[in-house]
Amino acid sequence: MKRVGIVGAGFAGRFHFECWRRIHSVPAHVVGVMDQSFEVAERFAGARGIKAFPSFDELLEQVDIVDICSPPYAHEGQIVSAARMGKDMIVEKPLTGYFGPEDSADFCADGVPRGKMLEKATASLKRIHGAVSASGIVFGYAENFVYAPSVQKERQIIEKSGAQILRMIGEESHNGSESPVYGIWKYAGGGSLIGKGCHPLGGLLYFKRIEGMARSGKPIRPAAVSARVHKITRLPGYQDKGFIRTDYHDVEDYGFMHVVFEDGTVGDVVTSELVLGGIYDWAEVYANNHRARCRVSPTDLLDMYNPAGKQLQDVYLMEKISTKEGWVTTAPDENWTMGYQPELQDFVEAIEARQQPQSNLPLAIDTTLTIYASYVSAEGNGVEVSIPVTDFPD
């Protein structure tokens, strides 16, 4: 029986716990949780019949697999510590980034050179890569977009048909994160580009990796990026109607990335906090032998009309939904359609077989480097920036 410990008792920790309960074929059981707030961990644990650990080190001593659902600023230290103890791990996105000086309580990202951010993020990735490589552990990058049923079907089509992907486009947008520290660079490592853009970008990078492996045995990686970011809700003329989150401290709420791959093909990513109606997640692939639209959310499996919102106040319909009245797109099983359940299933099977999962550390590294190179590009109003991927072998 694999003993699993969850780090972070927030939103991600809650749905990860539910997904762990549905794992099949490999015995795995969540035995405990750790959170920065021990009180929060105790409430989480008490409601689920598991143990609350007062420290990360104490949790590590009692588990075989670490499921890291903590905020991005905490990831590097936790990853390195767990790797040194030989613990297989699953790490939520974004993987890492730049979070300002450790001793600066009032850090503000406005005015900080983005080149410095890319340099620091790259150094963090090198430390993570070194620790994981030296340990021989199995590392899962929790990019659920990769495991959405529509994305996995497109993977099969690319592999079996020998497709060449010519261009792609993807998006994740909604009306703002639930995290109280999301709008603060010191904790989140950026705004929409990294917090939302990591999802569709990870999916597009995954498709090109799959294409390369199927056609030549080598992944096709991102080479350069052009990007723009905007702070729409911080504009003096923005009219706040109360439906979209606006309390962003020093991050963008809209971003666009244009990625050029090693083979000259391209992918575009749009991401924002400016969309009502729930999570808006999708990717479209234009190949030389087919075209595919991958809907991640909403999936249109169930449309429901509800004349009175209050009668469904205790019924979960869809993440980030704005209202429960009228015609509402409803998720029958969001853990499956959003990829969370197959994600953990693939990770635990990879751990059992001692092999790399579909979403792994190389994908996490390429995603992070592309996003921070995008911040450098946006600082230059969209100038093309090379992505420093050569120091990170797969």
N, C-alpha and C positions, 0 to 999 in steps of 0.2 A: 504494500500500500504506500503510495507516494503522499507524503505529508506536505500540505501547501500552506504557506503563510502569506496573507495579504498585507501590503504596506500602503496605508491610506484608507480611511474609513469614510470617504466621501462618495460622490456620485458614481465614479468608476468602480470603486471598491464594492458598492452595493450590487451593480449588475454583474460584475465579475463573480461575486459569490453565488448568485443565482445560476450563472452558467456553469460554474464548477459542479454544482449539484446535478447537472445533466450530462456530465462526461460519461462516456461509455467505452468499453473495450480495454481501458487501462485503469486500474484501481487508483483513484486519487481522491483525497479528502482534505478540505480546508480545516485546519486545526486551530488557527489563531489569526489575530490581526494586531497591527501596531499602527498608531497614528501619533502625529506631533502632539495632539491633545489626548492624554490617557483617559480622560473622562469621555471623550467622543469614542475612543476605542472600546471602552467598557460598555457603552450603550449599544454599539454595533455588535459586540460579542455576545452580550446578554440576550439580545433579540434573536440570535442565531445559534446559541448553544455551543459557542467556541470560546477560546481563551483570549483575553486581552493581554498583550505583552507591553511592559513599560518602556522597553528600548528595542531598537533595531537589532542590536547584537544578541539580546536574549531570544528574540524571535528566530534569528539565524541558527542558533544552537538546536532548535527543536523542529526544524523543517527540512525537507529535501528540495522543494521548489519555492522560489520567492516570486510573488506576483506584485510588482511595483506599480502602484496606482497613486503615488504621491505627486505633488506638483513638480514641474520640470526642473526647478532650481535645486531640488534635492536629489535628482537622479544620479548624477555622476558619483557622488560619495557612496551612495547605497549600492550602485552597480559594482564599483571597485571593491568594496568590502565583501559583498556577497561572492564575487568572483574569486577573491583570495581564499575564501572558505570552501570553494569548489561547489557552490550551489547553482544548479540550473535556475534560469530566471526568465521571466516575462516582464517586459517594461513598456508601460504606456507611452504614447506619443504626446508631445514632441519628446525626442530622446534627450536632448540637452541644448545648450545655447549659451548666450551671454547674458549675465544677470547683474552686471555692475560690480563694483568693489564689495568684497564681503563685509567690510567694516563700515559701509555707508548706509545708514538707516534711511536717509532722505534722498537716495539716488534717483535721478531723473534722466531718462534716455535722450531727451531732446538735446540736440547739439553734440552728442557723442559721435565721433567718426564711425561710420558703419564698417570701414575697413578694419578698425580695431576690433569691432564685434566679431567679424568673420575670423580674424586671427585668433581671438580667444576661444570662439566656438570650435575652431579647427583643433586647437590644442586640447580642448576637453574631449573631443572625439578621439584623438590619438591616445589619450590616457585610457579611455574606455576600451578602445580597440586593443590596446596592449594588454590590459588586465584580462579581458575575455579570451584573447588568443592564448595567453600564457596558462590559463586555467584549464582549458579543454572542456569547458562547460557547453551546454546547449543554450543558445540565447534566442528568445522570441521577441520580435518587435511587434507590439500590439497595435498594428494598423488594421482595424476592422474592415476598412474599405476593400482591402485585398481579398477578404473572405466573404464579401457579399455574394449571394448566389449568382447574380447576373455577371459579376466580375469573374468568378470562377468558371462560368460557362464560356465567357469570352476567352479566358486562358486556354481552355480546351480547344476552341475553334482556331486560335492562333497556332497552337502546337500541332494540331492534326492537319491543318490545311497549308502549312508552310507560308503563312501570310507575311507580307511586308507591311508594317504600319507606316503610313505616310504622314499623317497628322492626327492629333488627338485634342480634345477639349474636355475639361472637367470643372466642376464647381462644388463648393460647399458654402452655403450661406444660411443664416437664420437671424433671429432678432436679439442675439447677445447671449453670452455664456452665463451659467448659473453661479460660477465661481466668484466669490467676493473679491478675489485678488487678480482676476483675469485681466483687467485693464491696466495693470501695473507691471511695467517691463521687468522690474527687479525680481518678480515672482514667476512671470509667464514667459519671459525671454522674447517678447514681441507681441504683436497684435494679430490681426486677421491672417497675415501671410503665414505665420507659424501655427497659430492656434486653430485655424480653419483650413488653411491651404495645405497643411501637411497631409490631409486626407486624400483629396483628389490628386495632388502631386504624387503622393506615394503610390496611388493606383496607376497613374500614367507611367511612372518610372518602372513599376512592376511589369507592366505590359511589355515595355521595351526590353527588359531583362529576359522575360519569357521568350520573346521573339528571337533574341540573340542566342539563347541557349538552345532553342529548337533548331535554328538554322546553321549555327557554327560552333556551338558548345561554349560560347563566350557571351556574357551579358553585354547589351548595348547600353552605355551609360551616358548621363547628361554631360555636355561639354561646356555650354555657355547659357547665360540667361539675361533677359532684359525685363525690367519690372517697373511698376509704378505703385505707389501707395497714397492713400488720402485719409483725411480725418474729417469725414462728412459731418458727424454729429457734434464736432467741436467748432464748426463754422459759425461765425457771429449771426448769420441769417438763418441757421437751422431752427425749424419750428417743431418743438417737442410736443407730441400728442399723447405721450405716455405709454406707447406700445413698444418702443424700441429702446434698449438700454443705451444710456448716454454717459455714464460716469467713468469714462476712460481718462486715465491720468497722463500717460505719455506714449500711447500706442495708436496704431492706425486701426480704422474700422472698415477699410476697403483695400483690397490689393489685387494686382494682376501680374502674372508671370508668363513670359514667353520663353520656353526652353528649347534649345537646339541640341540635338543628340549627336553622338560621335559620327553617325552615318549621315548627318545632314537633315534628317527628318525633324519634325517639330511637335511640340505640345503646348497648349495654353491652359492656364488655370485662373479662374475667377473666384474670389472669396470675399465675404463681407459679413457684417453684423446688421445689415440693412434690409432684411427680407422677413416679412411676416408669413405666418401659415405653417410653421414647423420647420424641421430640418429640410433643406433642399440640397440633395446629394446625387450627383450623376456624373457619368463620363461617356463620351462618344468617341468611337474609334473609326477612322477612315483608312482602310487598308487597300492594297492593290487587288484583292479578290473578294472583299466583303466590307460591309459597314455595320456597326453595332452600336446600339444605345443601351447603356447599362444604367438602369435605375436602381439606386440604392435606397433613397427615401425622398418622397413617398413612392411606394411600389404599386399603388392602385389595386391592391388585392381586395380591399373592402372600403366602400364608400357608404357613409351612414348619414341619415338626416335626423337631427335632434332639435325639436322645437323649443326645448327649455334646458339650458345649460346645467341648472342646479340638479336635475335628476341624474346626471352622470358625474357628479362632483367626486365620487369615490371610485370612478372607473378610469383607468389609464388608457388613453387613446393613441398618443403619438408624442415623441419628444419635442419640446419647445413649441407646442401648438399654442396658438393665440386665443382660441375660443373653442368651446364645445357646442356651440349653437349653429344651426343651419346644416348644410352639407359639409361633412367632415371626413377627410381621408384618415382612415383608422388602420393602425398596424396590428394585425392579428398576433404576430409574434416578432417583436422588434429585435429581440436577442438573436434571432435567426436571420431575418431579412437585412439587418445592419451588419451582419458578419461576426457578432461577438461570440456566439456559441461555436460555430465552426472554427473560429480563430483559436480558442482554447483547446478544442479537440485536436487540431493539427499540432499545436505546441506540445501537448502531453504525449501524443504519439511519436513526435520527433524526439522527445526526451527519452522515451522508452527504447526507440531504435537507435539512439545516439547519432542522429543526423540533423541537418539543417531544416528548419521549417520553411514554409512558403514565404513568410514575412520574417526577415532575419536582420542581423546587424549590418551587412553591406547595404541593404535597402534603407535602413535607418540612417546610415552615414550619408548616403547620396542625397536623401531627402533633406537632411539638416544643412548640408553644405550648399545645396541649391537654394534653399530659403535664405541663408545668410548672404550668399552671393547676390540674391535678389534685393536684399536691403542695401547693399553697396550700389547696385544698379539704380535703385529708386532714389538714392541720395544724389545721383547724377542725372536725374530726370529721364531714366530709361536707357542709359548707355549700356552696351553689352559688356558683360563681365564673365571672365572664364571661371569655371568651377574647379576648385583644386581637389581633384579626385585621385590623382596618380599615386599619392602616398598611402592609399588604403586598398591593398589587394583584397580580392574576394576570399 
